[in-house]
Amino acid sequence: MGESLFEKADALARQLHISRSELFSKAMNEFIERRENRILLDSINRAVEDAPLDEEEKLALSRMHRYQRKLLGSEW
């Protein structure tokens, strides 16, 4: 881990009043959860890719994609 990243993590841990270890644990949990969500979404997308959708289903799928992107936020 680069010194700059370590210093930023240390500062953030102090700001949040938690240990660096707890900060890294929280970060890893969030990273893993986002990755699992992305894998699940990809799996769902592959499952419905070949299925013909009516207009209502297309609209619902579009809304789900928008919501999913909102949940994922920025990339790691």
WOMOCOR-V457629 format. One record per pair of residues at least 24 apart in sequence whose C-alpha atoms are under 10 Angstrom apart, sorted by the first residue. I is the first residue (numbers start at 1). J is the second residue. If there is no record, write none. Layout:
I,J  I,J
//
This chain:
31,72  31,75  31,76  33,72  34,71  34,72  34,73  34,75  34,76  35,72  35,75  35,76  37,68  37,71  37,72  38,68  38,69  38,72  41,65  41,68
//
